[in-house]
Amino acid sequence: MDKVVISTLGDNPKKWFFLVGRWLATDEDDKQIVREVPASTEDGVVSAPLITYNISVKTGDRPGAGTDANVLITLFGEKGDSGERLLDKPGNNFERNRIDEFAFQSVDLGDLKRIVIRHDNSGAGPAWFLDKVIIESGAGGKWYFPCGRWLDKSGDDKQISREIGAIAEDVQTYTPMITYTLTVNTADRPGAGTSAGVYVTLVGENAQSDENRLESTGNAFSRNGSDVFSIRSVDLGKLEKLRIRLDDSGLGVFGAAWYLDKVIVKSEKDGEVSYFLHGDWIGKKKKLTVEIAASGKDGQTYKPMVTYTVKVTTGTCRGAGTDANVFIILYSAKRDSGKIVLEGPGNLFERGKTDVFQLKLVDLGSLKKIRIGHDGKGIGAGWFLDKVEIESSTGKKYNFPCSRWFDTSEGDKLIERDLLVDGEPGPKMLNYIVTVLTGKKRGSGTDANVHCSIIGSLDKVENVLLDNAKNNFESGMVDKFKIQTCDLGDLKEFIVWHDNSGLGPGWYLDRVYVEIEDQPASKVMFPCSRWLDKSEDDGQIKRNLVPGTVYHVRITTGKEKGAGTDSKIYCVLHGKTNLRKNTF
C-alpha cells in the first residue's frame, strides 16, 4: 500500500494524508497485515511519530499450557490504544514454558496502563496458560503484565480474554512446575522384581504431588535393577515422605510382590537429594501401599515414624460382615495418610469381630477425622461398621463411632464415610449428590476408574472413587453418586480424573452437577465439554473444573431468499458483572 487520503466534503475541504509505503502481507516485509499510520502533510511531516513495541509473551509451565489458537493483544496507554493486533510469526508459537517475541509499530501511546490479551479458541488445543507479558517501547519504557492464569473455556473461570494492569517490576505469577528425578533400586534377591504397576506420591512440607505411575519402555523393576523416572510437580518444599503403591490387578493368582531396596529423589530446583530407604517386600502377603520417611544417606529420617494401631469393629446385626476391600485415610489438620487398604491374614471384617492393623506412617500429629469405606466388590459387599479405634505409638488414642451401613442397598446407600473424633465438636456431615453427564460423541464412554475431589471455601474432600456398582460413564449416560463429608461451604473447584485403565479409557465429559441432598437450590454446575484422553484434545486425563453458567441462545434465521450464512456468527452478552463473547 502506498497511501490513504481522507477528505471532507464541502466548500472548504480538508485533507489528511496517511503515507504507508509498506507491504500488508504475511509473506513480505515484517509479515504484518495491520498498520497504524499517523496523519501527515502531503510532503510527509507526521503529526505523531511511530515507535516500535517489542512484546515478549511467556507461556506457563503447566501440562497442556500451550495453545494452537490465534492470540491477539491490545495495548492501552495514557495517549490512546494500539487497536487489536494479531501476535503471529513463522513456527509454533505459544508452546509450554516458552517465550515468544513479537514487534509492531504504533503511534506513541505514552505510559502503558493495561493490555487486553485473548485468543479466538480455534485449533485442536486452544486452552492456554499465560504466565506473563513484557513490553518494551522504542522510547525506552518497559512494563510487566503478570497473568499466571488459564485462558480456557473449560477451565479456571472459563474466560479466554484477560485484562491485565501494568506493573513496574517482574513478579512470579504462579507456583512453577519443577522436575523430580527418581532413582528406584530393586533388591538383589530371588523374586525381587515385579511386573505390577508402580505408583508414587511425593509429600513435602508445602504440598504433595499427584499419584504418578512409573512407566518405562524397558524391563523396569527387575532384580538388582536401577530405574530412573521423572515427575513434574509444583514445588513441594522439603520432602517429608514418599507413598508407593503396587497395583496387582490383572496378575491373577500370582498377585503383586516387589522387594524395594530404596528410592533416591533429586529436586531440579536446588539439587537437594532425599533418600527413602525401605529394604523390604511390598505385597507378598504384606501391604500393597507403604509410606517411607525421607532420610539422609545414612538412614536418619527427617520426620519420626509412628505406628498407628487401628482396631475396626464390625457390627453384630445380620449380614454385617463384608467380603469387599476396606480402606482407610487418616487426617490431621494439615496432613493425611493417603488411602490405605486394610489387609491381613484370614477372614477380615466378619460379623461381631474386631480386626487389628498396624500402620507405620510419618507422624501426622493430632487426628481430626478418618475416611473409611470399601470398593463394593465381592459377594456380600454390604458392611455394618460399629466403630474404629486408633492408638498411636506416641500414646494418643482416638475413637470414631459409626454404627452405620456401608451398603448400596441399605440406609443412605453410601459405601464410604468421614468419621469425626468422638467427643470433639466437628462440622455437620452432609450428603453431596454428584451427577456426571458423559458426552454423546463417538467413543465418549470410559471403562477406567474415575475419581474426583471437591474443593469448597470451608473444607475439601479428596480422591473419591465414583463407583455405584453398575456400568458407569457410558456414552450419553447420566450417573449419580453420593458423597458424605463435612460441610464444604461454597463450592470452588471440582477436580476429576481417571486412571487410564481398561479397554477404551478415553472419556468425553460433558459436565458435572454437585448439590447437597434435598437442597436443590445448592446445585452448582461444573461445565467441561472436553476429552480426558491421552490421545485426544491436549492429552490430559485430569481436569480442574470451576463453577459456570450455561446460557442457551436460540437464533432464528429469516425466511428471505439467501437468508442463511456459512460464516461464523459472533455475539456479545452484556451483564452487570462482565461481558461474554462467543462464536457460533
C-alpha positions in Angstrom: 0.0 0.0 0.0 1.3 3.4 -0.9 -1.0 5.9 0.9 -4.5 6.7 2.1 -6.1 10.2 1.6 -9.2 11.2 3.6 -11.0 14.4 2.5 -14.1 16.2 3.9 -16.8 17.3 1.6 -18.0 20.9 1.2 -16.7 24.3 0.1 -13.6 24.2 2.2 -12.4 20.6 2.1 -9.8 19.3 4.4 -7.3 16.5 3.6 -5.4 14.1 5.7 -2.6 12.1 4.3 -1.6 8.7 5.7 1.6 7.6 4.0 2.1 3.9 4.3 4.6 2.7 1.7 4.9 -0.8 3.1 3.5 -4.3 2.5 0.5 -5.7 4.3 1.3 -9.4 3.7 2.2 -12.4 5.7 5.0 -13.3 3.3 6.5 -9.9 2.8 8.3 -7.2 4.8 7.7 -7.8 8.6 4.7 -10.2 7.9 2.2 -7.7 9.4 -1.2 -7.3 7.8 -2.2 -4.4 10.1 -0.5 -1.0 10.0 -1.0 2.0 12.2 -0.2 5.2 10.2 -0.1 8.7 11.7 -1.7 11.6 9.9 0.7 13.7 8.0 1.0 16.6 5.5 1.3 15.8 1.8 5.0 16.1 2.0 5.3 13.6 4.8 5.5 15.7 8.0 3.8 13.5 10.6 1.5 14.6 13.4 2.9 11.9 15.8 5.9 9.6 15.4 5.7 5.9 15.1 7.5 3.8 17.6 8.2 0.1 17.9 6.7 -2.0 20.7 8.6 -5.2 21.4 6.3 -7.8 23.1 7.6 -10.9 24.9 4.9 -13.4 25.7 5.7 -16.2 28.2 3.6 -19.3 28.2 3.5 -21.1 31.6 4.9 -24.4 32.6 1.8 -26.5 33.1 0.6 -29.7 31.4 -1.2 -28.6 28.2 -0.2 -24.9 28.7 0.4 -24.2 25.0 -2.2 -23.2 22.5 -2.9 -23.6 18.8 -5.4 -20.7 18.8 -4.8 -17.2 17.4 -3.6 -14.8 20.1 -4.5 -11.1 19.9 -3.4 -8.2 22.0 -4.4 -4.5 22.5 -2.2 -2.0 24.3 -3.7 0.9 26.3 -1.7 3.9 27.2 -2.2 7.4 28.5 -2.4 8.7 24.9 -4.7 6.1 23.4 -4.7 2.4 22.3 -2.9 0.4 19.7 -6.0 -1.4 18.3 -6.2 -5.2 18.4 -3.1 -6.8 16.9 -2.6 -10.5 15.9 0.6 -12.0 17.5 1.9 -14.2 14.8 5.2 -15.3 13.3 6.5 -18.4 11.5 6.8 -21.6 13.5 5.0 -22.9 16.5 4.1 -20.1 18.9 2.9 -20.2 22.5 4.4 -23.6 23.4 4.6 -24.7 27.0 7.3 -22.9 29.1 8.5 -20.8 26.1 8.9 -17.1 25.4 7.7 -15.8 22.0 8.9 -12.4 20.7 6.8 -10.1 18.6 7.0 -6.4 17.5 4.7 -3.9 15.8 4.6 -0.2 15.3 2.1 2.3 16.7 2.0 6.0 17.5 3.4 6.7 20.9 0.8 5.6 23.5 2.7 7.2 26.4 2.9 5.3 29.6 1.2 1.9 29.2 -1.6 1.3 31.7 -3.1 -2.1 30.7 -3.4 -4.7 28.0 -6.2 -6.9 26.8 -4.9 -10.3 25.5 -7.1 -13.0 24.2 -7.3 -16.0 21.9 -10.0 -17.0 19.4 -10.5 -20.5 20.8 -9.5 -22.1 17.4 -7.4 -25.1 16.8 -7.3 -28.6 18.3 -6.0 -27.4 21.7 -7.0 -23.8 22.3 -6.6 -23.7 26.1 -3.7 -21.6 27.1 -1.8 -20.9 30.4 -0.3 -17.4 30.1 2.5 -16.7 32.5 3.2 -13.0 31.7 3.7 -10.4 29.0 6.7 -8.0 29.0 6.6 -4.9 26.7 9.4 -2.6 25.8 8.9 0.5 23.7 11.3 2.2 21.3 11.0 5.3 23.5 12.7 3.5 26.4 9.7 2.3 28.5 9.3 -1.2 30.0 6.2 -2.7 31.5 5.3 -6.0 33.1 1.9 -7.6 32.8 1.6 -10.7 35.1 -1.1 -13.2 34.5 -0.5 -16.8 35.8 -3.9 -18.0 34.7 -5.6 -20.1 32.1 -7.4 -18.6 29.1 -9.7 -21.6 28.7 -13.4 -22.0 28.1 -13.3 -25.3 30.0 -11.1 -24.4 33.0 -10.4 -21.7 35.5 -13.2 -19.1 35.2 -13.9 -20.0 31.5 -12.5 -16.8 30.2 -10.4 -16.6 27.0 -9.7 -12.9 27.4 -7.7 -11.2 30.2 -7.3 -7.5 31.0 -4.0 -7.1 32.8 -2.7 -3.9 34.5 0.9 -2.8 34.1 3.4 -3.0 36.9 6.9 -1.7 37.1 8.7 -4.9 38.3 8.7 -8.5 37.3 7.0 -10.9 39.7 6.3 -14.7 39.9 2.8 -15.2 38.8 2.2 -18.8 39.9 3.9 -21.7 41.5 6.2 -23.1 38.8 6.5 -26.8 37.9 9.8 -28.5 38.7 11.2 -31.9 37.9 11.9 -34.5 40.5 14.2 -37.3 39.3 13.6 -40.7 41.0 16.1 -43.5 41.0 14.4 -46.7 42.1 16.5 -49.6 43.2 15.2 -53.2 43.3 17.0 -55.5 45.7 19.3 -58.4 44.6 17.4 -61.4 45.9 15.3 -64.2 44.3 11.9 -63.0 43.1 12.7 -59.3 44.0 11.4 -57.9 40.7 7.8 -57.1 39.8 5.6 -56.7 36.7 2.9 -54.9 38.7 2.1 -51.3 38.2 4.1 -49.0 40.5 2.6 -45.7 41.6 4.4 -43.0 43.6 3.2 -39.9 45.5 5.8 -37.4 46.9 4.8 -35.4 50.0 6.6 -32.3 51.0 6.2 -29.6 53.6 4.4 -27.3 51.2 2.2 -29.7 49.1 2.0 -33.2 47.7 2.2 -34.4 44.1 -0.4 -36.3 42.2 -0.1 -40.0 42.3 2.2 -40.9 39.3 2.6 -44.2 37.6 6.2 -45.0 37.0 6.2 -46.1 33.4 9.1 -47.3 31.3 9.6 -48.7 27.8 12.2 -51.2 29.2 12.0 -54.1 31.7 11.7 -51.9 34.8 11.8 -53.1 38.4 13.9 -56.2 37.6 16.1 -57.9 40.2 19.1 -55.8 41.2 17.9 -53.1 38.7 18.1 -49.4 39.0 15.4 -47.4 37.1 15.2 -43.7 36.6 12.0 -41.7 36.3 10.9 -38.1 36.2 7.9 -36.5 37.9 6.7 -32.9 37.2 5.0 -31.2 40.1 4.7 -27.9 41.8 7.4 -27.1 44.3 6.7 -29.4 47.2 9.2 -27.9 49.5 11.4 -30.1 51.7 10.3 -33.7 51.0 8.9 -35.5 54.1 7.8 -38.8 52.8 7.1 -41.0 49.8 4.0 -43.1 49.3 4.4 -46.1 47.0 1.7 -48.4 45.8 1.6 -51.6 43.8 -1.4 -52.3 41.5 -1.9 -56.1 41.4 -4.9 -56.0 39.1 -4.6 -58.4 36.2 -1.9 -60.5 37.8 -4.2 -63.4 38.7 -3.2 -65.9 41.4 0.4 -64.7 41.5 -0.5 -61.3 42.9 2.0 -58.4 43.3 5.3 -58.7 45.1 8.3 -56.5 44.9 11.4 -56.2 47.1 12.2 -52.5 47.1 15.6 -51.5 48.3 15.4 -47.7 48.1 14.3 -44.7 46.2 16.5 -41.6 45.7 14.8 -38.4 44.7 16.6 -35.3 43.4 15.0 -31.9 43.1 15.7 -30.0 39.9 15.2 -26.7 41.7 18.0 -26.8 44.2 19.7 -30.2 43.6 18.6 -31.4 47.1 18.7 -35.2 47.3 16.4 -37.2 49.6 16.7 -40.9 50.4 13.7 -43.2 51.0 15.2 -46.5 52.4 12.8 -49.5 52.5 14.7 -52.8 52.3 11.6 -55.0 52.5 8.8 -56.5 50.5 5.8 -54.7 49.2 3.0 -57.1 48.6 3.8 -60.8 49.1 1.3 -61.1 52.0 2.2 -57.6 53.0 0.6 -54.2 52.3 0.4 -53.1 48.7 0.9 -49.5 49.8 3.8 -48.3 52.0 4.9 -44.9 53.3 8.6 -44.2 53.6 10.0 -41.3 55.6 12.6 -39.1 53.9 16.1 -39.5 55.3 19.7 -38.7 54.8 22.1 -41.2 53.1 22.8 -42.7 56.5 19.1 -43.5 57.0 18.5 -40.9 59.7 14.9 -39.8 59.0 13.9 -36.2 58.9 10.5 -36.9 60.4 9.7 -39.5 63.0 7.8 -42.6 62.0 4.8 -43.5 64.1 2.9 -46.8 64.4 -0.9 -46.4 64.4 -2.8 -49.4 65.8 -6.2 -49.4 64.1 -9.0 -51.5 65.5 -12.0 -52.0 63.3 -15.1 -53.5 64.9 -17.8 -54.9 62.7 -21.4 -54.8 64.0 -23.4 -57.8 65.2 -26.5 -57.3 63.1 -27.5 -59.9 60.5 -25.2 -59.8 57.4 -22.9 -57.2 59.0 -19.7 -58.6 57.6 -18.2 -57.9 54.2 -16.0 -59.5 51.6 -15.1 -56.2 49.9 -11.8 -54.5 50.2 -11.8 -52.0 53.0 -9.7 -48.8 53.0 -9.0 -46.0 55.5 -7.5 -42.5 55.3 -6.2 -40.7 58.5 -6.5 -36.9 58.5 -4.8 -34.4 60.8 -5.2 -30.6 60.4 -2.6 -30.4 57.5 -1.7 -33.9 56.5 -3.2 -37.2 55.6 -2.1 -40.8 55.3 -3.3 -41.4 51.8 -5.6 -44.3 51.0 -4.5 -47.5 52.8 -6.2 -50.8 52.1 -6.7 -52.7 55.4 -5.2 -56.1 54.7 -4.2 -59.1 56.7 -4.4 -62.9 57.1 -7.7 -64.8 57.5 -11.3 -63.6 57.0 -11.5 -59.9 57.9 -14.5 -57.8 58.8 -16.7 -60.7 60.0 -19.8 -60.1 62.0 -19.1 -59.1 65.6 -15.3 -59.3 65.1 -12.6 -56.7 65.8 -9.7 -56.7 63.3 -6.4 -55.0 64.3 -4.0 -53.4 61.8 -0.6 -51.8 62.3 0.1 -48.8 60.1 3.6 -47.4 60.1 3.4 -43.7 58.9 5.2 -40.4 59.2 3.8 -38.7 62.3 0.6 -36.9 61.3 0.1 -35.1 64.6 -3.4 -35.0 66.2 -6.0 -36.8 64.1 -9.2 -34.8 63.3 -11.1 -37.4 61.2 -10.9 -40.6 59.2 -12.4 -41.6 55.9 -13.3 -45.3 55.8 -15.1 -47.3 53.1 -14.9 -50.3 50.7 -14.9 -50.8 47.0 -18.2 -52.6 46.7 -16.7 -55.7 45.2 -17.3 -59.4 46.1 -20.4 -61.3 47.1 -21.9 -59.8 50.2 -20.1 -56.4 49.9 -22.5 -54.6 52.3 -20.9 -53.9 55.7 -22.2 -52.6 59.1 -19.4 -50.8 60.8 -19.7 -50.4 64.6 -16.6 -48.3 65.4 -12.9 -47.6 64.7 -10.4 -47.1 67.5 -6.9 -45.8 66.8 -3.9 -45.6 69.1 -0.5 -44.1 68.1 2.8 -45.2 69.4 3.1 -41.7 70.9 0.3 -42.7 73.3 -2.6 -40.7 71.7 -6.0 -42.5 71.5 -8.9 -41.7 69.2 -12.4 -43.2 69.0 -14.5 -42.9 65.9 -18.1 -44.3 66.5 -20.1 -45.2 63.4 -23.0 -47.8 63.7 -24.0 -47.3 60.1 -24.3 -49.5 57.0 -21.8 -49.2 54.1 -24.2 -50.7 51.5 -25.6 -49.5 48.2 -29.0 -51.1 49.1 -29.2 -50.1 52.8 -29.8 -46.8 54.6 -28.4 -43.8 52.7 -26.6 -46.3 50.3 -23.1 -44.8 51.0 -20.1 -47.1 50.9 -17.6 -44.7 52.3 -17.9 -42.0 55.1 -16.0 -39.4 57.0 -16.0 -40.1 60.8 -15.1 -37.5 63.4 -13.2 -38.0 66.6 -15.7 -38.9 69.4 -16.2 -36.0 71.9 -14.7 -33.3 69.7 -17.1 -30.8 68.1 -17.0 -31.0 64.4 -18.8 -29.6 61.4 -22.1 -31.0 60.3 -21.9 -34.0 58.0 -23.7 -33.6 54.7 -24.6 -35.8 51.7 -23.5 -34.4 48.4 -25.0 -35.7 45.2 -22.6 -35.7 42.3 -24.3 -36.0 38.9 -21.9 -36.8 36.0 -23.0 -36.4 32.3 -20.9 -38.2 29.8 -21.0 -36.7 26.3 -22.5 -38.2 23.2 -19.5 -38.2 20.9 -18.4 -41.4 19.3 -16.4 -43.4 21.9 -17.1 -40.9 24.7 -17.7 -43.5 27.4 -14.9 -45.0 29.5 -14.1 -48.2 31.3 -11.4 -46.6 33.5 -11.8 -45.9 37.2 -12.9 -42.3 37.7 -12.0 -40.2 40.8 -12.9 -36.8 42.0 -12.0 -34.1 44.6 -14.4 -31.3 45.6 -12.9 -28.1 46.9 -15.0 -25.7 49.0 -14.5 -22.5 50.9 -14.6 -24.4 54.3 -13.2 -27.8 53.5 -12.5 -30.3 50.8 -13.0 -34.0 50.1 -10.3 -35.7 48.0 -9.7 -38.7 45.9 -13.2 -40.2 45.9 -13.8 -43.1 43.6 -17.0 -42.6 41.6 -18.5 -46.1 41.5 -22.0 -47.2 42.2 -21.8 -50.9 41.3 -23.1 -50.5 37.7 -21.7 -49.8 34.3 -20.9 -46.1 34.7 -19.8 -43.4 32.3 -21.3 -44.8 29.1 -21.9 -42.5 26.1 -24.7 -40.1 26.7 -25.3 -41.5 30.2 -26.1 -39.7 33.4 -24.6 -41.2 36.6 -25.3 -40.2 40.2 -23.1 -40.7 43.2 -23.5 -39.8 46.9 -20.6 -38.5 49.0 -20.9 -37.9 52.7 -18.5 -35.4 54.2 -18.2 -32.2 56.2 -19.9 -29.0 55.1 -17.6 -27.8 52.2 -19.1 -24.3 52.1 -19.3 -22.5 48.8 -18.0 -24.9 46.1 -15.0 -23.5 44.3 -13.5 -26.4 42.2 -14.3 -29.9 41.0 -11.2 -32.0 40.1 -11.9 -35.1 38.1 -9.6 -37.7 36.6 -9.3 -41.4 35.6 -6.5 -43.9 35.9 -6.4 -44.7 32.1 -7.2 -48.4 32.8 -9.3 -50.8 30.9 -10.2 -51.1 27.2 -11.1 -47.7 25.8 -10.2 -45.5 28.8 -10.6 -42.2 26.9 -13.6 -40.2 28.2 -15.6 -37.2 26.9 -17.0 -35.4 30.0 -19.9 -33.0 29.2 -20.5 -31.6 32.7 -20.9 -32.3 36.4 -23.5 -31.1 38.9 -22.9 -31.1 42.7 -25.7 -30.4 45.2 -26.5 -31.1 48.8 -29.1 -33.8 49.2 -32.7 -32.4 49.4 -31.4 -28.8 48.8 -31.9 -28.2 45.1 -31.0 -24.6 45.4 -27.5 -25.6 46.3 -26.9 -27.1 42.9 -23.6 -26.0 41.2 -22.7 -26.8 37.6 -19.1 -27.5 36.5 -19.0 -27.5 32.7 -16.3 -29.4 30.9 -17.1 -30.5 27.3 -13.6 -31.9 26.8 -11.8 -35.2 26.4 -9.9 -36.9 29.3 -7.9 -39.0 26.9 -4.2 -39.4 26.3 -4.7 -39.5 22.5 -7.3 -36.7 22.2 -7.5 -33.0 22.8 -4.4 -31.9 24.8 -3.7 -35.5 26.1 -4.7 -34.8 29.7 -6.7 -37.3 31.7 -7.3 -34.8 34.6 -9.5 -31.7 34.5 -9.8 -28.9 37.1 -13.4 -27.5 36.7 -14.8 -24.3 38.2 -18.5 -23.3 38.5 -20.1 -22.0 35.4 -23.4 -20.9 33.9 -24.8 -22.1 30.6 -26.6 -19.6 28.5 -28.9 -21.2 25.9 -29.0 -18.9 22.9 -31.7 -19.6 20.3 -31.2 -18.0 16.9 -33.9 -17.8 14.3 -32.8 -17.2 10.7 -35.3 -15.3 8.5 -37.2 -16.9 5.6 -35.9 -14.5 2.9 -34.2 -16.0 -0.1 -30.5 -16.4 0.7 -31.0 -15.5 4.4 -28.7 -18.3 5.6 -24.9 -18.0 6.0 -21.9 -20.2 6.2 -19.9 -17.6 8.1 -19.0 -17.7 11.8 -21.5 -15.7 13.9 -20.4 -13.7 16.9 -22.4 -12.4 19.8 -21.6 -10.5 23.0 -23.7 -10.9 26.1 -23.7 -7.8 28.3 -24.4 -8.3 32.0 -23.9 -6.3 35.2 -20.7 -8.1 36.1 -18.9 -8.8 32.8 -19.0 -9.4 29.1 -19.2 -12.8 27.4 -18.1 -13.1 23.8 -18.9 -16.3 21.9 -18.5 -17.7 18.4 -21.1 -20.0 17.0 
